[in-house]
């Protein structure tokens, strides 16, 4: 079973979901996120520093960084995606959206497409 949804409707849904997160003050902008080695402990430390250890987090990166992804995949409350692969379900599913600063330009470009 599948249903076709127009591109403009998908973009509008993504914009609406991001606006809802902004109204809830659930968006955090990070300078840069990169780990030298894939360690889950580093991701836990990041969440602890952001004071969102007990919340479900979606980390949006400009491009997928393997060490960051590998560090988070073992945690139940964390998901890492690239800005180009961001979807409405992931935005609404997470309690907190952590966006890398360089990913904002990619998001803006994707949302302003006609």
C-alpha positions in Angstrom: 0.0 0.0 0.0 1.3 3.4 -0.9 0.0 6.9 -1.5 1.5 9.6 -3.7 2.1 12.9 -1.9 3.0 15.9 -4.0 6.5 17.4 -3.4 5.1 20.8 -2.4 2.9 19.2 0.2 5.9 17.3 1.6 7.9 20.5 1.8 5.0 22.3 3.5 4.7 19.5 6.0 8.4 19.7 6.8 8.2 23.5 7.2 5.1 23.1 9.5 6.9 20.5 11.7 10.0 22.7 12.0 7.8 25.7 13.0 6.1 23.6 15.6 9.5 22.6 17.1 10.6 26.2 17.1 7.4 27.3 18.9 8.2 24.6 21.6 11.8 25.9 21.8 12.9 22.4 21.0 15.6 23.4 18.4 19.2 23.6 19.4 21.8 24.9 16.9 25.3 23.4 17.4 28.5 24.9 15.9 30.0 21.6 14.8 29.7 17.9 15.7 32.5 15.6 14.9 34.1 12.7 16.8 37.6 11.3 16.3 36.4 7.8 17.1 33.0 6.2 17.2 32.3 6.2 21.0 28.8 6.0 22.5 30.2 7.7 25.6 30.9 10.9 23.5 27.3 11.0 22.3 26.0 10.6 25.9 28.4 13.4 27.0 27.0 15.6 24.2 23.4 14.9 25.3 24.4 15.5 28.9 26.0 18.9 28.1 22.8 19.9 26.2 20.7 18.8 29.2 18.6 16.5 27.0 19.8 13.1 28.3 16.3 11.8 29.0 14.8 13.2 25.8 14.6 11.7 22.3 17.0 13.7 20.1 17.3 14.1 16.3 20.8 15.3 15.3 20.8 16.9 11.8 24.2 17.2 10.2 25.2 18.9 6.9 26.5 15.6 5.6 26.5 12.2 7.4 29.6 11.8 9.5 30.3 8.1 10.1 31.8 8.4 13.6 28.9 10.5 14.8 26.4 8.0 13.3 28.2 5.0 14.8 28.4 6.8 18.2 24.6 7.3 18.3 23.2 4.1 16.9 23.5 2.2 20.1 21.4 4.8 22.0 17.7 4.4 22.0 16.9 8.1 22.3 19.1 9.4 19.5 19.0 9.5 15.7 21.4 11.1 13.3 20.4 12.2 9.8 21.9 14.4 7.1 20.0 17.6 6.3 19.2 16.3 2.8 17.5 13.2 4.3 15.4 14.9 6.9 11.8 14.0 6.9 8.6 15.1 8.6 8.1 11.9 10.7 11.6 12.2 12.2 11.1 15.8 13.1 7.8 15.1 14.8 9.0 11.9 16.5 11.9 13.6 18.3 11.4 15.8 21.4 14.5 17.9 20.6 16.1 18.8 17.3 19.8 19.5 17.4 21.0 21.0 14.1 24.5 21.6 13.1 25.1 25.2 12.0 26.4 24.1 8.5 23.2 22.1 8.1 21.0 25.1 8.3 22.1 26.3 4.8 21.3 22.8 3.3 17.9 22.8 5.1 17.1 26.3 3.9 18.0 25.4 0.3 15.8 22.2 0.5 12.9 24.1 1.9 13.0 27.0 -0.5 12.9 24.9 -3.6 9.9 25.5 -5.9 
